[in-house]
Amino acid sequence: MQSDNRLFDDFAKFVNGAAGTIAGMAREGEAAARERAKTFLGGMDFVSRDEFEVVKAMAVAARDEADALRARLDALEGKQVASQPGSPDAAGAGEGAL
């Protein structure tokens, strides 16, 4: 009986060792695959989410500034057109005053 228990104990140790080895190989394979994917994607010039959000905020700020400048320019051009003699706005204002 003692020899049977020893045989089972040795078999259990062998199976545990094999399972540990297989688990280690799986971890190493996963790490290697992750590193390869990172290298592959790194070569494709992708940007990180943080970089994207910063550029997006800069674009929104630039668009807002351009809209404000466009409104200011339109207001200045409107004043210039109204102050020119012979313009419809200036003629209409002059006729009412005569």
Buried (B, 14 or more C-beta within 10 A) or exposed (E): EEEEEEEEEEEEEEEEEEEEEEEEEEEEEEEEEEEEEEEEEEEEEEEEEEEEEEEEEEEEEEEEEEEEEEEEEEEEEEEEEEEEEEEEEBEEEEEEEE
